[in-house]
Amino acid sequence: MINRFSVRNIRPTPTSKVNKKNTNNKYYFDVYDKQKFKTERFFGATISELDDVRTEQKNKVKHNIYTVSNATIDDAAQIEIKLQEGKRDNGIIKDSTLRDYEHSWSAIKDIEYNGKKLKDIMVKEVNLQMLTSLSNKLLTCMGLRQNKNSWMRLGAILNVAAAENMGVPMFITKSVPRGSFTSAWKRREKYVPPILNFNGPERTMLIVNKALLIAKQATIFPKRHNPGKFYYILLRALLEGNIRISELIPLETRDYDVRMNAFLINKAIDIKTGLVSYTKSKESNNLVFVSEEFTKIYIEWLEELKNKTNTKQLIFPASNGNYKSYSIILKNIKKIFILAGWNEDISTHDFRSFGAVYRKYLKLDKTSQDHLRHSSRHMTKLYERDKDWNDAEKLIAASNEVAQHLE
C-alpha cells in the first residue's frame, strides 16, 4: 500500500478542452494508481481552489485513506489490519490474535463474485445482494468456524470502509440474512477431546495415571537425552493446574510459591515465534493453585534442575537452557500416551477441558471459572464440552429404582 498512489502536480487544461460556458476546468491534476494503472482526474477553476483539493488527496494517500471512486475491499482490509497492528503494538491484542485476523481475511479474499476476486471489488459496489451471495457461497467452500471468523472479519473491514467514507454503509453485513449458517452452527457436532469422550471418568483416569507412571519412570527416552522427571511434573502441572501450554513453557522457578502451592502466571510465549510477552492483569487473577503433593514433587524437581543447564531459571527448560519447543513437548506427550494404551489424538489444550470436566464430576464446578481464569462462566461451560460424568451414575440409579418394581 505504501506509495501505491501518486498525486501529480497541477497543470493548465489544454485550451481545446476548457469548458467554454463554465470555465470550472481550467486546471487539473491526476491521482495515479500504480497498482491498477488507473488515473483519477480532478478539475478546478483556479490554482488556489485546486491546491486545496490536491492537499486533501495527498493527506489521504499519506494516511492510507482512499477515495470512494478508487477504493477496493482490499484497500479497506489493509487499513483495518494497520489498526489491528497498532492495537498489537500497544498491548491491546496479542500477536497470535493479529495472525488470526490476517488468516480470516486471507481465507476469503480470493473468492470470486461475478468474475472478480473479493479483494478487487470496489467498496462502492458492495450491496446486500452481493453479500448474500457471498454468505451462501461460504457455506459450500469452508468449515463453519472459518466461515464465522471470516464473516466477522469482513464485517470489521467494511465498517472501516464506512468510517473512511468509501461508499458503503456501516454494519452492512448485519443486514445480510444468515439463517442457513445460524441453523448449521446450532446443529454442528461440538468437539469433545477423545480422552474425555466416555460416559464416566474411569477409562480417562486409567489412561492418565498410566501416562503419569510412564513419564515418572522416564525409561522411554535414550540415556543421552533423558529428561528425567521433566514430563512427569509437566503432566502434573497440566492435569492439576490446567494451565495453557503457552503460559507453562516460560514459567521461571520464581513463579511458583511453595508456601501457597500456586503458580503466578504473568507471561506467555508465542509458540510460533518464540517471543515472550507479559500480561497486564492483576496478580490475584493470575494465581493457579495446585496441591501440596505437587509442591513436594516440585521441590524434588528443583534439586534435579541443579544438574541441568538452566540460564533462564525456567521450571521446564530445554537441554540448552532455553525455552522448550512446543512441538517437542507435544510429540513426547503423544509418545507417552501411546505407551499408556491411548492411540487416539491428544493435545495439550485437552487438559484445560479435563480440568473443567473432572471438577464438575467432583461437584467442584463452582471453582472452575476462577481456576481456569475465565472471564465468564459461559466460557467455562464451553470447556465442560456438555460432558457430565455424573449423568451415567444418575441414569443407572434411576434404572435400578425402576427395576425394583419389576418381578
N, C-alpha and C positions, 0 to 999 in steps of 0.2 A: 504493500500500500504506500510505502514511503516513496515520494517523488513520482507517483503514478500520474498525477495531473500537473500540467504546465500552464501557468497563467501568462499569456503573452502581452506584449506592450500595446498601448492604444495607437491606432492608426486612422488616418482620414479615409473615409469611404470613397472609392472611385466616383468621379463626378457623374458618370453614366448610371450609377447605382443609387444615387441620392434621391430620396422621395421628394418630388418637385412641389407637391402640395403641402407636405408637412415634413420639414427637414429634421425629423427626430432620429435620423440615422446617419448624420454627417460623420460620426466617428464610431469605431468598433474595436473590440478586442476579442480574442479567442481563448477558450479553456480547452486544452488538448488532452485527451485521454490516451496515454501511451500504451495502455494495455489493450484497449479495444479499437485504437486507431480512429477515434471519432473526435469531432470538434463541435463545441457548443459556442455560438457567437452571440455577443452582447452589443447592443447599439445604444447610442446616446446623441443628444443634440449638441452637447458641448463636452469639452475635455474634462472640465471640473466635475460635471454631472456623472460622467462615465468613470472618472477616477474613484469616486466613492463606491461604485458597483465593483470595480476591479479590486479594491482593497477588501471588500467583503468576500469576494471569491478567493482571494489569497489567504484570508483568515480561515476560510472553510477548508482549503487544501492543507494548510498548516496544522489544523486540529483534526484532520481526517473526517471532516463533515462534508458530505456531498449533496449536491442539489437534487431536487426531485427528478429532474429530467435525465440524470445520468446514473442514479444510484441503483445498484443491484442488491439482491438479498445478501450476497457475499460481502459487499461493502459494509452493510449493517452488521454482519456477523463479525467482521474484523474489528469494528468499533466496539461491539459488545465484548469481544474477548480482551480488548485493551482495558475495558472497565474491570473485567474479572482479574486481569493481571495486576491491576492497581490494588484490588482487594487482597490478592495474594501477597503482594509486596508489603502491605500494611498489616498482615497477620489476621485478616478477617476470614479468609478461606485458606485451606491447605493446598499445597501443590498438587496433591492427588485429586482434589476436587476440581481444580482447573483442568487437569488432564481429562477427567470425566466429561466436563463441559465440551472440551475440544473434540473428544471422541463422539459425543452425541450429535454434534453438527456434522462431523466427517461421515457419519453413518448414513446421512440423508442428502447431503449436498449435491450428489451426482445423480439422484433420482430424476427422471425426465418427466416433464409435463408439456404436452403439445410440442414435442421435438426439442425442448430446451431443458438443460440441466437446471435444477432448482437454484443453484448458486448464481446462475447467469440471468435469472428472471428479474426484470425491473421491479423495484418495490411498488411503483405506482400501478403495476399490472396485477398485483396481489388482490384477490377478492374472495368472497365466500365460496363461489363455485370452484375456483382453483384449489382452495384449501380443503374443501370437502372431498374433491377427487384425490388429493394427496393423502388425506386421512384414510380413505378407503384402500389406497394402494399400500400404505404402511402395514395393513393387516395381512397382506399376502407376501410381503418381502422381508419381514423381520419379526423377531420374537416380541412378546408382549412387553417385557421390561424395557427392551431397547426402544420400542415404539413409544412407550410412556416418556422415557427420558429425552428422546429426540424431539417429540412433540412439545414438551416443556421448553426445550432449548430454542426451538423455532419461535415459540411464543415470546420468549425473552428477547430474541433478535429483532422480531417485528415490533416489539414495544420500543426498542432503542431507535428503530427506523421512524416510528411515530414521533418520538421525542425530538428527533432531528429534522422533523418536517419533510420526510422523504416521500410522503404521499400515501400513507396507509394509516387507518385509524388505530388508536390504542386498544389493546386487548381483543384484537380481531379473532385470534384463534379460539377465544372463549365462546364465540358465536357459532362455531362450527359444530354441527350435530355429531357427537362421538358415541352414540348409543351402542353401536356394534362393538366398539372397543371396550366400553364400560361393561357390557354383558360378558364379553370374553375374559376380561380381567377378573370379574367376580367368580367366574366358573373355573378359573385356572387352578391347576393342581399345585397346592402350596408345597414348597420344598421342605422336606424333613431330612436332616442328616441321617444316612443309613444306620449309623451307630446307635441312633435313638429310636429307630423305627420298629419298635417292638411293643407288645401290649403291656409289658411290665419292665422293671429295671434289672431283673435277674441276669438276662443274657448280656446286657450292656456292661454291668458291673463285673461279670465274669471275665469278659474280654479286656476291660480296662485294667483290672487287677493283674491279669496275666501279663499285659504290656508293661505294667509298673515293675513286676518281678524281673522280666527280661531286661528292662532298662537299668535296674538296680545292679544286676549281675554284670552287665556290660561285656559279656563274653562274645557278643556277636561282632565286635569291632576288632580289627587287627591290632596286635600289640603296639606296633609303631605309632598308630594314630588312635589309641584307645582314649576316649574322652572321660573315662572314669564314670562317676555318677552324674555327669552333665545332663543326660537325657532323663534320668530319674527325677532329679529336682526340677528340671524344666517341665516335665509332665505333671508333677505335683503342683507346680505353680499354675499351670493351665487348668488343672482339674479343680483345685481349691480356689484359686483367685479368679479364674475365668477371665484373665487379662488378655487384651488384644496382643497378638504377636509383635505388632509394630511398637508396642509400648514395653514389651518384655525384653526385646533384644538390647535396647540401650540402657537398661537398668544398671546402676552402679551400686557397689556394696553399701554406700552411704544412704541409699534409697530404701533400705529395709531396716525397720525399727524392731529389734529383738525384744524390747520390753512390751511393745504394743502388738507384736505379731502382725505387723502391717507393712505393706509396700506403699511408698509415696510415688505416685505416677505423675511425673511432671514433664515428660518429654516423649517423643515418638520418632521413629526412624521411617523414612520413606523407603520401602523395601525395593523400589525400582532404582532410585538414585543413590541410596545410602546416606542421604542428608538427614541430620537430626534437628528437629525443631522443638521448642519449649512451649508448654501450654500456659495459658494466662488465667485459668480458672482458679478459684480459691483452693488453698491446700486441703481444707477439710473435705472438699468434694473429690479429692484425688487419692484418698486413702482406701486401700483394699486390704481388708482384714482376712487373715488365714488362721490356721490352728497353731496351738502350742507345739504340737507334734512336728509341724512344718518348721518351726523355729529351731528345734533340735536338729533336724536334718540339715537346715541351712547353716548352722554353726559348724557341723561336721564338714560341709561343703567348703566353708571358708578356709578350713585347715588344708583341704585338698588344693584349693586355689593358690596357696602359698608356693606350691611346686610348679605352677604354670606361669607362662608369660602373660602378664596382665597389666600392661602400661596404663590402660584407661580405668583400672579398678572396676571392671564390669563383673556382674554376677554371672553372666553367661558369655564369656569371651571366646573368640576363635583361637585356634592354636597359636596364631601370631600376635595375640593380644588385642586384635581389632574387633569390630562388631562381627558377630557370627552371621553368615549368609542365610537368609530366609529359605532359599531353595535347598540348601544342605540340611537345614533343620527339618523341613517338610519331608525330604527324601528319607531321612533316618527315622522319623516318626512313623512313616508308612512302612518302613522295613520292620520296625519293632512290632507294629500291629499285625503285619502279615505272619510273623513268627508266633504271635499270640492267637493265630487262627482266624484273623479277620482279613478277608480277601476283597472286600468292597472298598469304595473310596472313603478317605477321611481327610479332613483339613484342620488346620489349627483353629479356624473360626468355629468349628463344630463344638469346641469346648466351651464357647460362650453360651451356646444353646444348652449344652449339658448342664451348666450352672443353673439356668432358668428352669429347665425341666425337672432336674433332681430336687431342687429346693421346693418346687411345687409338690412333688411326691411326698417330701418330708414335712409338708404343711408349713414350710418356711418362706412361702412365696411373698409374704409382706416385706421380707428383707431383700428380695431380688433386685428391685429397682435401684436401691442405694448401692448394693454390692456390685452390680454391673455398670453403675454410674450412667444410667439412662436419664435423659431429661424428662421423660414422660412414662407413665405406666403403660401406655399404648405400645411403646417400643419394646418394653419388657414382655408384653403379651405376644408380640410377634416372635420373639426369641423362644417363647414356650412352644411355638410351632403347633398349636392346637393339640398338644400331647398332654394327657393327664394319666399318669400310670396308676392312679387310684381308681380309674374307671373300671378296669378289669376286675379289681377286687370287689367293687360295689356290685357289678353285674353278677359275679359268681355268688356273692352273698344273697342277692335277690333271687337268683335261680334256686339256691339251696332252700330258701324260705318257701318258695312255691312248691318245691319237691316234697316238703314236709306234709303237704295236704294231699299227696297222691298215695295210692295203695301200691 
